[in-house]
Amino acid sequence: MDIFLQQVINGLVQGSIYALVALGYTMVYGIIELVNFAHGEVVMVGALVSLSVIERLAARGYSGWTVIVIGLLLAVPACIALGLGIERVAYRPLRKAPRLAPLISAIGVSIALQQLAALIWGRNYLHYPDILPKTQYAIGGAVISEVQVVILIAAAVLMAGLWILVQRTRLGRAMRASAQNPAVAGLMGVDVNRIIATTFAVGSGLAAVAGALVGAYYNVGNHTMGFLLGLKAFTAAVLGGIGSLGGAMLGGLLLGVIENLGAGYMGKLTDGAVGSNYSDVFAFLMLVLVLVLRPSGLLGERGIEKV
């Protein structure tokens, strides 16, 4: 039971990060039906920009969550600018092209961003300074750290805020109208290009937060860190029903819990020797099962309102 509770906590933390990244995938797909495979690299840029800021502040003697927040405040606009640039240069000119063209463009942007990050930050793993408190709290027979608590709270606030933005604001109505029928939305006075760019900006901002949280949680960053994280977040979006905000949130949390429960009990059966090595297997096995048994995802339905 202690293992179960601990792995559920770890899974919810990891799943919260997946959900934040998956929201970027599902919002873009909901608007223009494009899978932005460069989104994982936006997460990577957010992590490395925040790391650069944190390193400089830590060298001057600063520590604590204030340093993380400052790094985040600089990473978010950097990632938003990057997301807008990707949309304007790589996707907008191909919006009416065959679907294979923007997919190839997305893969090309992903590779280009990885190599650019390697030139700027190097190819070695970079470690975050040890500036965060090590406080831990006992819950039953499990333990949750202060970092994990902050990640859960931050993710919950951001997901709730995004839901309110999409469902309760004028911008959200324009986004939902553009997702349902961009031609009719344009006739009703909606600037569809601006709405699409705004969607990329919001998704990129969430990616920056996810990147900073990943760095703070794992204390490491690298120019390739966004690739696997992006694939898992895409898996989470498909699991929940790509195009659905609620599906991305649910899929991210479920994927994190399934990964950690599978790895935890596999490690128990093998005395901890190979458990963590199977976490990726459980993630992508779940993707295969969902595509076979329910291709639309857990919350995806025909005719569903996409965002």
N, C-alpha and C positions, 0 to 999 in steps of 0.2 A: 504493500500500500504506500509505503514511503517513496518507493521508486516511481509509482504511478503519479503521485501528487507532484513530486519534483519534476518529472518529465512534462507534466501538463503545464506547470509554471514556465519551464524553459520553452515549451512549445508555443505558449501564448505570446511570450516575448518575441521569439523569432518570427512567429506568424504575424505579429503586429507590423514588423518591418516588411515582411512580404506583402502585407495588405497595402501599406503606403505606396510601395513600388507598383503593385498590381493596379492601383487606382489610376496611375498614369497610363498604363496600357489600355485599360477599359474605357477611359474617357476619350482617348484619341480614336479607338476603334468605334466607339459609340457615335462619334461625330462624322468621321470620314471612312470608316471601315478599313482602316490601315493598321497593321501591327507594327508599331514603332520599335524595331529590334535594336535601335540605338539608345533606347531608354535606359538600359543597364549601365551604359557608359556615362550617362548624365549623373546617375547615382555615384559612379566612381569619381567623377570630377567634383561632385559635392563633398565626398569624403576627403579627397586629397587637398582641396582648397581649404576646408576647415582644418585639416591637419597642419597645413603650412602656417595658418594663422595661430593655431594653438601652440605650435612649436616656438614661434617667436615670442608669444606672450609668456609661455612657461620659462623661456630663457631669461626673461626679465623678472622672474620671481612670482608671477601670478599663478593661481591655482583655483580649483573648484569649478562649479557649474557655470560661473560667470564667464570663464574662458571659453567653455563650450558654446555658450549662447553667442558670444562675440564672433567666434568662428562660424557659427551658423548664420548670423546676420550678414556675413560677407559671402558665404557659400550660396545662399538662396538667390540673391540677385545675379551671381555669376551663372548659376544653372538656368535661371529664367532666360538670361540673355542667350545662353547656349541653345536652349530649347527653341526659342524664337528664331534663331539663326538656322537651326536644322529644318524647321518647318518652312522657312522662306526659301532656302537654297535647295534643299534636297527633296522636299515633298510637294510644295505648291506647284512647281512647273510640271509635275507628273500626275497631278490630280485626276486628269482625264485620260491618262495613258492606261494601257493594259495593266492588270494588277501585278504582274510579275515585275514590271519596271520599278515601282516604288519599293517593292520588297528587296530587289537587288540594291537599290539606292540606300535603303536602311542598313543592309549588311555592310556596304561600303563605308558609310558614315561611322558605323560601329568600329570597324577595323582602323579607320583613319584616326578616330578619337583615342583608341588604345595606343597607337603608335605616337601620337602627339603627346599624350600623357607620359609615355616612356621617355620621350625627349626632355620633357620638363622636369619630371620627378625621378627619373631613373627607373631601372627594371627591378631593382631589389625591393624587398618588403620594407615598408616604413613603419616604425612603431610609435604609437601615441605616447606622449609624456605621461608619467604616473602622477596625475594631478587630481584625480577624483577620489572621494572618500570610499573606504572599504566597508562601510556599514552594512550589516546583514540582519535580516529579520527572520525569526522562526515561525513557520506556519505548519502546525501539526508536526510531522516528521520531516518536513522539507524546509529549504532555506531560499529566501529571495533577497537579492542585493538591492542597494539603493539605486544603482544604475538600471536594473531591471524594472523597478517601480517607476522611475522617471520615463523609461521607454514606453511602458504600458499607458501611463497617463498622457504623455505627449501624443501617442498614436490615437488614443481614444478621442482626445480633444480635436485633433486635426480631422479625423474621420467624421466626427459630428459636425464640425464646422463646414466641411465640404458638402455633407448632406444638406445642411441648411442653405448653403450657397446655391446648390442646384435646385432645391425644391421650393425655396421661399423667397428668392430674389428675382429681380427683373433680368439680370444676367443669366440666372439659371433657367428661366423660361425661354430666353433666346437660345441657350445651349440645347435645351430639349427640343425646341422647334427645329433647329438646324439638324439635329440628329434624326428627327422623324422625316422631314422633307426639306432639304436645303433650298430647293427652287421656290417652293411656296413661302418659306421663311423669308427669302430675299424679296419676294413680291410684297410681303407685309412690312418691309422696312428694316429687316434685320441685316446687318452687315456680316454676311456669313464668313468672309475672310477674317474679319476681326474676331469673330467668335471662335473660329478654329485656332487662330494664333493665341487667343486667351486660354483656350483649353490646353494647348501645349505649354503655356507659361505656368498654369496652375499645376499641371502634372510634373513639370520640371522643378517647381518649388517644393512639392512633396518629395520628389526624388532627392533633392538636396538635404532635406531633413532626414530622410532615410539613410543617406550616405553618412551624415554626421553621427547618427545614432549607431550605425553599424561599426564605425570607427571607434566610438566610445565604448561599445560593448565588447568588441573583439580586440581592441588595442592594436590594430594592424591595418595597413592600407597598401594597395598595389595597383598598377595600371590595368591588371586583368581582373580585378575583384568584381567588376560589374557584370561580367559575362555570365557566370553561373547564377549569381543573384538575380539577374534579369530573366534567365530561363525559368528559374523557380517561381518568380513573381508572375511570369506569363502563364506558367502551369496553374498557379493559384487563380488567375483571372479566368482561365478556361474551366477550372474546377467549379468555380462559383457561377459561371455564366458570363462570358466576355461581353461587354457592353452594359452590364448591370453594376451599379455602384455597390449595392448590397451584396451582390455575388462576389465582387472582388474582395470585400472585407471578410465575408464568410469563408471564401476560398483560401485567403491568406492565413487566417487563424487555424482552419482545419489542416492545412498543409503543414504548418509549423508543429501542431500537436501530433499529427500522424508521424512525421519525421522523427520527432524526439521520442515518442512512445516506442516506435519500431526500433530505433537505435538503442534506447535504454534497455528494452527487454532482450534484444539480441546480444547486447553487452553482458547482461545478466547470465544468459545461457552459455556464453563463451568466456566467462570470467573477465569481461571488459576488454578482450583482445581485439575484436573486430567490430564492435557495435557501432561506433561512430562512422565507420567506413561504409555502412549500409544506409545511411540517412538519405543519400541521393537516390539510391535504388528505390526506397519507399516513395519518394516524391514523384519520380517519373513513372513508377508502376501505377500510382494513383491516377496520373494523367492518362495512361493507356486505358485503365478501367473505365474512367469517366467518358472518354471518347467512344469506347465500344458500347457501353451501357446507356449513356445519356449524353449524346454529343452536344446538346445545347447547354450543359452544365446544370448544377443543382438548382439555381434560380432562373435559368434561362428558359424562355418559352417563346413560341412563335407569336409575333406581334407584340412582344413585350416592349414597354417604353425603355429605351436604351440607357438613358442617363437621368 
